[in-house]
């Protein structure tokens, strides 16, 4: 008897209902692995192992650590979570982000309660995708840190204060100019968060301009970031097709 063909999954609709439906279909009709294409599993054991055994280290910004290089399969997993609504990938990606947080803080990781502050998505991007991927990853990372015995929570403190140009094709200096003054802290963002050490988190760091602007905004609000962490970092020669 010939093997049964893999079921065809309809494209997911945008919006919360569309992503809820996509999550149900992931269970009933598993897609191929988002990282390598292995059949009938959204995340195969080999790609899961890549995330679980990540060895975080510093990026172009010494105070910002990344769990892995922005190469396949990590690149494909980030894009699937962010752009294609593969929401179940948030758990393993968040675990990797949690490792990067601990690496960035070093011996300070357990010194005080942590507050993971995600890089903000624009309202238009959230509407288009149907979810806020970086906030979702921050929440998953906080849960992974709590499982490791650390006091951590995530909170969206930052917002865009003005529009910015598309970053694609801009060099590091141009990105810094484009982003300067673009972020601000939400009013009353620090309420109930006294004593927590802010750590900036994102899915990807390229030049570091976005994280530097976020650090400036937090510092101006009296909430200096102790470190920053990302799932991935671009490496020399990697094509610049950022996940964020």
C-alpha contacts under 8 A as a table, 3 or more apart, distances in Angstrom:
res1	aa1	res2	aa2	distance
6	X	39	X	8.00
6	X	40	X	7.37
7	X	29	X	6.41
8	X	29	X	7.95
9	X	25	X	7.32
9	X	29	X	6.93
9	X	31	X	7.48
12	X	18	X	5.60
12	X	19	X	6.60
12	X	21	X	7.34
12	X	22	X	5.67
12	X	84	X	7.81
12	X	85	X	7.69
13	X	17	X	7.72
13	X	18	X	4.33
13	X	19	X	6.91
14	X	17	X	7.67
14	X	18	X	5.30
14	X	19	X	6.84
14	X	127	X	7.82
14	X	128	X	6.45
14	X	129	X	5.93
14	X	130	X	5.20
15	X	18	X	5.29
15	X	19	X	6.39
15	X	127	X	6.78
15	X	128	X	7.39
15	X	129	X	6.76
15	X	130	X	3.79
15	X	131	X	7.14
16	X	19	X	5.17
16	X	20	X	6.08
16	X	130	X	5.42
16	X	131	X	6.91
17	X	20	X	5.03
17	X	21	X	6.16
18	X	21	X	5.12
18	X	22	X	6.14
18	X	130	X	7.75
19	X	22	X	4.76
19	X	23	X	6.08
19	X	85	X	6.18
19	X	87	X	7.72
19	X	130	X	7.01
20	X	23	X	5.08
20	X	24	X	6.39
21	X	24	X	5.11
21	X	25	X	6.20
22	X	25	X	5.03
22	X	26	X	6.15
22	X	85	X	7.39
22	X	86	X	7.71
23	X	26	X	5.05
23	X	27	X	6.74
23	X	86	X	7.45
23	X	87	X	6.87
23	X	88	X	7.29
24	X	27	X	5.33
24	X	28	X	6.33
25	X	28	X	4.94
25	X	29	X	5.17
25	X	30	X	6.83
26	X	29	X	5.45
26	X	30	X	4.63
26	X	31	X	6.33
26	X	42	X	7.37
27	X	30	X	5.76
29	X	40	X	7.76
30	X	40	X	4.94
30	X	41	X	5.41
30	X	42	X	6.38
31	X	34	X	7.93
31	X	39	X	7.03
31	X	40	X	5.19
31	X	41	X	5.66
31	X	42	X	5.44
32	X	37	X	5.08
32	X	38	X	5.38
32	X	39	X	4.42
32	X	40	X	4.83
32	X	41	X	5.18
32	X	42	X	5.44
32	X	43	X	7.79
33	X	36	X	5.67
33	X	37	X	4.54
33	X	38	X	4.95
33	X	39	X	6.32
33	X	40	X	7.01
33	X	41	X	5.14
33	X	42	X	4.13
33	X	43	X	4.70
33	X	44	X	5.69
34	X	37	X	5.94
34	X	42	X	5.66
34	X	43	X	6.21
34	X	76	X	6.18
34	X	77	X	5.46
34	X	80	X	6.17
35	X	43	X	6.81
35	X	44	X	7.87
35	X	47	X	6.27
35	X	72	X	6.83
35	X	73	X	4.43
35	X	74	X	6.57
35	X	75	X	7.66
35	X	76	X	5.06
35	X	77	X	5.05
36	X	44	X	7.96
36	X	47	X	7.31
36	X	72	X	7.82
36	X	73	X	6.07
36	X	76	X	7.82
38	X	41	X	6.89
38	X	44	X	6.55
41	X	44	X	5.85
42	X	89	X	7.88
43	X	47	X	6.33
43	X	48	X	6.23
43	X	89	X	7.47
44	X	47	X	5.46
44	X	48	X	6.11
45	X	48	X	5.00
45	X	49	X	6.02
46	X	49	X	5.08
46	X	50	X	6.45
47	X	50	X	5.00
47	X	51	X	6.67
47	X	73	X	6.63
47	X	74	X	7.93
48	X	51	X	5.32
48	X	52	X	6.13
48	X	92	X	7.11
49	X	52	X	4.90
49	X	53	X	5.89
50	X	53	X	5.52
50	X	54	X	6.14
50	X	74	X	7.95
51	X	54	X	5.25
51	X	68	X	7.95
51	X	74	X	7.60
51	X	92	X	6.79
51	X	93	X	6.95
51	X	95	X	7.79
51	X	96	X	5.76
52	X	92	X	7.47
52	X	95	X	7.36
52	X	96	X	6.56
54	X	67	X	5.65
54	X	68	X	6.01
54	X	96	X	6.71
54	X	99	X	7.81
55	X	67	X	5.95
55	X	68	X	6.82
55	X	99	X	7.99
56	X	65	X	6.27
56	X	66	X	5.29
56	X	67	X	3.94
56	X	68	X	6.19
56	X	99	X	6.74
56	X	100	X	5.26
56	X	103	X	6.15
57	X	65	X	5.07
57	X	66	X	5.74
57	X	67	X	6.67
57	X	100	X	7.36
57	X	103	X	6.74
57	X	104	X	7.56
58	X	61	X	6.88
58	X	62	X	5.24
58	X	63	X	6.86
58	X	64	X	5.82
58	X	65	X	4.20
58	X	66	X	6.38
58	X	104	X	7.35
59	X	62	X	5.81
59	X	63	X	7.86
59	X	64	X	5.93
59	X	65	X	5.59
59	X	66	X	6.52
59	X	205	X	7.97
59	X	233	X	6.82
60	X	64	X	7.75
60	X	207	X	7.03
60	X	208	X	6.90
61	X	64	X	5.27
61	X	65	X	7.83
61	X	208	X	6.40
62	X	65	X	7.18
63	X	104	X	6.40
63	X	227	X	5.27
63	X	228	X	6.23
64	X	104	X	6.19
64	X	227	X	5.93
64	X	228	X	4.32
64	X	229	X	5.25
64	X	230	X	7.52
65	X	100	X	5.64
65	X	101	X	7.20
65	X	103	X	6.66
65	X	104	X	5.19
65	X	228	X	6.41
65	X	229	X	4.86
65	X	230	X	6.43
66	X	69	X	7.48
66	X	97	X	7.58
66	X	100	X	5.41
66	X	204	X	7.94
66	X	205	X	7.81
66	X	229	X	5.65
66	X	230	X	4.70
66	X	231	X	5.42
66	X	232	X	5.11
66	X	233	X	5.81
67	X	96	X	5.88
67	X	97	X	6.32
67	X	99	X	6.61
67	X	100	X	4.96
67	X	229	X	7.90
67	X	230	X	6.55
67	X	231	X	5.00
67	X	232	X	5.68
67	X	233	X	7.91
68	X	74	X	7.47
68	X	231	X	6.30
68	X	232	X	4.78
68	X	233	X	6.56
69	X	74	X	7.61
69	X	232	X	5.17
69	X	233	X	5.03
69	X	234	X	5.93
69	X	235	X	6.35
70	X	74	X	6.26
70	X	75	X	5.27
70	X	204	X	7.62
70	X	232	X	5.04
70	X	233	X	5.15
70	X	234	X	4.86
70	X	235	X	6.78
70	X	238	X	7.52
71	X	74	X	5.82
71	X	75	X	5.11
71	X	76	X	7.95
71	X	234	X	7.73
71	X	238	X	7.38
72	X	75	X	4.90
72	X	76	X	5.82
73	X	76	X	5.28
73	X	77	X	6.27
74	X	77	X	5.08
74	X	78	X	6.21
74	X	232	X	7.49
75	X	78	X	5.30
75	X	79	X	6.29
75	X	232	X	7.86
75	X	243	X	7.81
76	X	79	X	5.15
76	X	80	X	6.05
77	X	80	X	5.11
77	X	81	X	6.21
77	X	89	X	7.27
78	X	81	X	5.22
78	X	82	X	6.04
78	X	93	X	7.77
78	X	203	X	7.29
78	X	243	X	6.57
79	X	82	X	5.11
79	X	83	X	5.48
79	X	84	X	7.03
79	X	243	X	5.86
80	X	83	X	5.59
80	X	84	X	4.80
80	X	85	X	6.43
80	X	86	X	5.53
81	X	84	X	5.91
81	X	85	X	5.20
81	X	86	X	4.38
81	X	87	X	5.67
81	X	88	X	7.86
81	X	89	X	6.03
81	X	90	X	6.88
81	X	133	X	7.11
82	X	85	X	6.04
82	X	86	X	7.36
82	X	129	X	7.58
82	X	133	X	5.45
82	X	243	X	7.17
83	X	129	X	6.49
84	X	129	X	7.85
85	X	129	X	7.31
85	X	130	X	7.97
85	X	131	X	7.92
86	X	89	X	5.92
86	X	90	X	7.93
87	X	90	X	5.65
88	X	91	X	6.29
89	X	92	X	5.78
89	X	93	X	6.07
90	X	93	X	5.13
90	X	94	X	5.60
90	X	136	X	6.70
90	X	137	X	5.57
90	X	140	X	6.38
91	X	94	X	5.08
91	X	95	X	6.27
91	X	137	X	7.57
91	X	140	X	5.62
91	X	141	X	7.82
92	X	95	X	4.98
92	X	96	X	6.47
93	X	96	X	5.16
93	X	97	X	6.27
93	X	137	X	6.92
93	X	140	X	7.91
93	X	141	X	7.97
93	X	231	X	6.89
94	X	97	X	4.85
94	X	98	X	6.06
94	X	137	X	5.07
94	X	138	X	6.77
94	X	139	X	7.60
94	X	140	X	4.64
94	X	141	X	4.20
94	X	142	X	7.91
94	X	144	X	7.08
94	X	231	X	7.82
95	X	98	X	5.03
95	X	99	X	6.44
95	X	140	X	6.96
95	X	141	X	5.54
95	X	144	X	5.60
96	X	99	X	5.11
96	X	100	X	6.48
96	X	141	X	7.62
96	X	231	X	6.10
97	X	100	X	5.02
97	X	101	X	6.30
97	X	137	X	7.65
97	X	138	X	7.89
97	X	141	X	5.71
97	X	201	X	7.83
97	X	203	X	7.95
97	X	229	X	6.69
97	X	230	X	5.80
97	X	231	X	4.87
98	X	101	X	5.01
98	X	102	X	6.38
98	X	141	X	4.66
98	X	142	X	6.94
98	X	144	X	6.22
98	X	145	X	5.94
99	X	102	X	5.22
99	X	103	X	6.18
100	X	103	X	4.94
100	X	104	X	6.05
100	X	229	X	5.34
100	X	230	X	6.48
100	X	231	X	7.02
101	X	104	X	5.17
101	X	105	X	6.27
101	X	109	X	7.94
101	X	199	X	7.59
101	X	201	X	8.00
101	X	227	X	7.84
101	X	228	X	6.95
101	X	229	X	5.16
101	X	230	X	7.84
102	X	105	X	5.25
102	X	106	X	5.86
102	X	109	X	5.72
103	X	106	X	5.18
104	X	227	X	6.04
104	X	228	X	6.65
104	X	229	X	6.52
105	X	108	X	5.21
105	X	109	X	5.02
105	X	226	X	7.50
105	X	227	X	6.41
106	X	109	X	5.77
107	X	110	X	7.22
107	X	111	X	7.77
108	X	111	X	5.03
108	X	112	X	7.72
109	X	112	X	7.38
109	X	150	X	7.70
110	X	113	X	7.25
110	X	150	X	6.09
110	X	151	X	7.75
112	X	151	X	7.65
112	X	195	X	7.26
112	X	196	X	6.38
112	X	197	X	6.56
113	X	150	X	7.33
113	X	151	X	4.88
113	X	152	X	5.83
113	X	195	X	6.94
113	X	196	X	4.79
113	X	197	X	6.21
114	X	150	X	7.92
114	X	151	X	6.11
114	X	152	X	4.54
114	X	153	X	6.46
114	X	196	X	5.10
114	X	197	X	4.81
114	X	198	X	6.10
114	X	199	X	7.03
115	X	152	X	5.82
115	X	153	X	5.24
115	X	154	X	5.53
115	X	155	X	6.90
115	X	193	X	7.95
115	X	196	X	5.69
115	X	197	X	5.64
115	X	198	X	4.62
115	X	199	X	6.00
116	X	138	X	6.25
116	X	142	X	7.00
116	X	152	X	7.17
116	X	153	X	6.11
116	X	154	X	4.49
116	X	155	X	6.39
116	X	198	X	5.91
116	X	199	X	4.94
116	X	200	X	5.91
116	X	201	X	6.34
117	X	138	X	7.23
117	X	154	X	6.00
117	X	155	X	5.60
117	X	156	X	5.83
117	X	157	X	6.37
117	X	158	X	7.65
117	X	198	X	6.44
117	X	199	X	5.87
117	X	200	X	4.78
117	X	201	X	5.88
118	X	134	X	5.89
118	X	135	X	5.62
118	X	138	X	6.03
118	X	154	X	7.62
118	X	155	X	7.30
118	X	156	X	6.07
118	X	157	X	7.80
118	X	158	X	7.70
118	X	200	X	5.85
118	X	201	X	4.80
118	X	202	X	5.80
119	X	134	X	6.67
119	X	135	X	7.78
119	X	156	X	7.97
119	X	158	X	6.94
119	X	200	X	7.03
119	X	201	X	6.36
119	X	202	X	5.67
119	X	210	X	7.99
119	X	211	X	7.62
119	X	214	X	7.21
120	X	134	X	7.39
120	X	135	X	7.73
120	X	156	X	7.19
120	X	158	X	5.85
120	X	159	X	5.70
120	X	160	X	7.20
121	X	125	X	6.28
121	X	126	X	6.48
121	X	132	X	6.62
121	X	134	X	7.52
121	X	159	X	7.80
122	X	125	X	5.19
122	X	126	X	6.36
122	X	159	X	7.81
122	X	160	X	6.92
123	X	126	X	5.13
123	X	127	X	6.16
124	X	127	X	5.13
124	X	128	X	6.11
125	X	128	X	5.06
125	X	129	X	6.08
126	X	129	X	5.24
126	X	130	X	5.57
126	X	131	X	5.27
126	X	132	X	5.35
127	X	130	X	5.13
127	X	131	X	7.09
129	X	132	X	7.49
132	X	135	X	5.54
132	X	136	X	6.25
133	X	136	X	5.04
133	X	137	X	6.19
134	X	137	X	5.03
134	X	138	X	6.13
134	X	201	X	7.84
134	X	202	X	5.98
134	X	203	X	6.35
135	X	138	X	5.01
135	X	139	X	6.27
135	X	154	X	7.79
135	X	155	X	7.87
135	X	156	X	6.93
136	X	139	X	5.21
136	X	140	X	6.30
137	X	140	X	5.01
137	X	141	X	6.05
137	X	202	X	7.98
137	X	203	X	7.63
138	X	141	X	5.07
138	X	142	X	6.15
138	X	154	X	5.82
138	X	201	X	6.66
138	X	202	X	7.76
139	X	142	X	5.11
139	X	143	X	6.32
139	X	153	X	7.06
139	X	154	X	5.46
140	X	143	X	5.16
140	X	144	X	6.30
141	X	144	X	5.04
141	X	145	X	6.21
142	X	145	X	5.09
142	X	146	X	6.22
142	X	152	X	5.20
142	X	153	X	5.16
142	X	154	X	6.15
143	X	146	X	5.09
143	X	147	X	6.29
143	X	152	X	7.44
143	X	153	X	7.53
144	X	147	X	5.10
144	X	148	X	6.44
145	X	148	X	4.96
145	X	149	X	6.52
145	X	150	X	5.39
145	X	151	X	7.25
145	X	152	X	6.33
146	X	149	X	5.01
146	X	150	X	4.79
146	X	151	X	5.69
146	X	152	X	6.02
147	X	150	X	7.29
157	X	185	X	5.57
157	X	186	X	5.56
157	X	189	X	5.61
158	X	183	X	6.58
158	X	184	X	5.70
158	X	185	X	4.58
158	X	186	X	5.82
158	X	214	X	7.57
158	X	217	X	7.94
159	X	183	X	5.70
159	X	184	X	5.59
159	X	185	X	6.20
159	X	186	X	6.42
160	X	163	X	7.14
160	X	182	X	5.78
160	X	183	X	4.62
160	X	184	X	6.27
161	X	181	X	7.47
161	X	182	X	5.22
161	X	183	X	5.16
161	X	184	X	5.80
162	X	182	X	5.39
162	X	183	X	7.45
163	X	182	X	7.12
164	X	178	X	6.20
164	X	179	X	6.54
164	X	182	X	7.02
165	X	178	X	6.61
167	X	170	X	5.50
167	X	175	X	6.43
167	X	178	X	7.98
168	X	240	X	7.70
168	X	241	X	7.86
170	X	173	X	7.94
170	X	174	X	5.56
170	X	175	X	5.87
171	X	174	X	5.29
171	X	175	X	6.11
171	X	207	X	7.98
172	X	175	X	5.12
172	X	176	X	6.29
172	X	207	X	5.59
172	X	209	X	6.88
173	X	176	X	5.17
173	X	177	X	6.39
174	X	177	X	5.17
174	X	178	X	6.02
175	X	178	X	4.94
175	X	179	X	6.07
175	X	209	X	6.06
175	X	210	X	7.97
176	X	179	X	5.26
176	X	180	X	5.90
176	X	209	X	5.20
176	X	210	X	7.66
176	X	213	X	7.75
177	X	180	X	5.33
178	X	182	X	7.94
179	X	182	X	5.15
179	X	183	X	7.78
179	X	209	X	7.22
179	X	210	X	6.83
179	X	213	X	6.55
180	X	183	X	7.91
180	X	213	X	6.22
181	X	184	X	7.60
181	X	213	X	7.15
181	X	217	X	7.76
182	X	213	X	7.48
183	X	213	X	6.85
183	X	214	X	6.37
183	X	217	X	6.07
184	X	214	X	7.85
184	X	217	X	5.27
184	X	218	X	7.54
185	X	189	X	6.66
185	X	217	X	6.35
185	X	218	X	6.51
185	X	221	X	6.70
186	X	189	X	5.19
188	X	191	X	5.48
190	X	193	X	5.24
190	X	194	X	6.77
190	X	223	X	7.85
191	X	194	X	7.20
193	X	196	X	5.85
197	X	225	X	6.99
197	X	226	X	6.38
198	X	223	X	6.88
198	X	224	X	6.82
198	X	225	X	4.82
198	X	226	X	5.99
198	X	227	X	7.61
199	X	225	X	5.31
199	X	226	X	5.67
199	X	227	X	5.14
199	X	228	X	5.29
199	X	229	X	7.36
200	X	211	X	7.26
200	X	214	X	7.69
200	X	215	X	7.55
200	X	225	X	6.55
200	X	227	X	6.47
200	X	228	X	4.40
200	X	229	X	6.29
201	X	228	X	5.63
201	X	229	X	4.89
201	X	230	X	5.53
202	X	205	X	7.28
202	X	229	X	6.61
202	X	230	X	4.79
202	X	231	X	6.99
202	X	244	X	7.96
203	X	230	X	5.06
203	X	231	X	4.99
203	X	232	X	6.32
203	X	243	X	7.06
203	X	244	X	6.72
204	X	230	X	5.46
204	X	231	X	6.00
204	X	232	X	4.88
204	X	233	X	5.49
204	X	234	X	7.55
204	X	242	X	7.11
204	X	243	X	6.44
204	X	244	X	6.06
205	X	208	X	5.67
205	X	210	X	7.99
205	X	211	X	7.74
205	X	230	X	6.56
205	X	232	X	6.58
205	X	233	X	4.85
205	X	234	X	6.58
205	X	244	X	7.95
206	X	209	X	7.92
206	X	233	X	5.98
206	X	234	X	5.30
206	X	242	X	7.58
207	X	210	X	7.94
208	X	211	X	5.39
208	X	212	X	6.12
209	X	212	X	5.09
209	X	213	X	6.23
210	X	213	X	5.22
210	X	214	X	6.23
211	X	214	X	5.00
211	X	215	X	6.07
211	X	228	X	7.48
212	X	215	X	5.06
212	X	216	X	6.27
213	X	216	X	5.05
213	X	217	X	6.31
214	X	217	X	5.12
214	X	218	X	6.28
215	X	218	X	5.20
215	X	219	X	6.06
215	X	224	X	6.76
215	X	225	X	5.94
216	X	219	X	5.11
216	X	220	X	6.09
216	X	224	X	7.97
217	X	220	X	5.20
217	X	221	X	6.43
218	X	221	X	5.13
218	X	222	X	6.41
218	X	223	X	4.93
218	X	224	X	5.42
218	X	225	X	6.69
219	X	222	X	5.04
219	X	223	X	5.11
219	X	224	X	4.21
219	X	225	X	7.03
220	X	223	X	7.35
220	X	224	X	7.84
221	X	224	X	7.88
225	X	228	X	7.37
230	X	233	X	7.19
234	X	238	X	6.23
234	X	240	X	7.76
235	X	238	X	5.50
